[in-house]
Amino acid sequence: MTEPAGFNRERVIAAMSMLAHEVSLEIQTSVDSTNRILLERAREGAASGEVLLAARQTAGRGRRGKSWTSPVGNIYVSVLWRFSGGADRLGGLSLAVGLGIAELVERLGASAVELKWPNDVLWQGSKLCGILLEVEPGLGHGVAGVIGVGLNFEMPEAEAAGIGQAWTDLRTAVGRALDRDAVAGELISVIISAVRTFEREGMTSVLRRWHHYDALRDLPVAAFSGNHTVLGTAAGIDKTGALLLEVDGELVPVYAGEVSVRVAGV
Ligand code: BTN
């Protein structure tokens, strides 16, 4: 059934193929933030595999305390997953998810998709998709991670006025109309399979695939962390998911969550 402006559950599930029976999918027309809701449920003991898909958010959250513009037209989804071990083991998780999404966007027909560390999916230098990983300590050993993805699908121009950076949407990147329900289903599949591969293998396959999409590779960049700035040449990522900067012939790791990165001179 489809709510006005909402998703069609059957069509979303059809596009999730094998993974549909492994998750608990909830679809809402409007929520404040899919991440906030799943974090609250994680605190209440919800199990791995809860997925919340919404057609609109009234208080969408972005990284570093920013808001995420969330009008009807795009895709907003969060996945709750429980991991054994501490939060430090999740360093590369959002990179793994970003990589899976970049590959999906290419499969849908966009060329020149890039990833700007840590996990912005870009098309022609404009932001197409953002990922927010939020972590909730578990009661015993382990943590709950909520992986939230905002994919600009068909962004209404009038609603985008407040976005403080260059943005694009999937309709533009692919150059044709797509089925939003099917893309949402595929997106959920990609997130779940990236999470499961990361859980099993860590960063092994991410390290192999990152180079192809790396928007910063060999560029001079400035990494800002509080009052501290590191200037260097981007040299890929390491097995913790850190960005590597070459500074005076040495590789300096820059960790997710502490920095923003700007191409020098911009
Ligand atoms: C970024 O700033 O790049 C991350 C944006 C993440 C937005 C998504 S939309 C679904 C989920 N719910 C939220 O409130 N935020 C994330």
Residues whose N, C-alpha, C, O or C-beta is under 5 A from the ligand:
A	BS01	BTN	S33 T34 N35 A59 G60 R61 G62 R63 W68 Y76 V77 S78 G130 I131 L132 G148 V149 G150
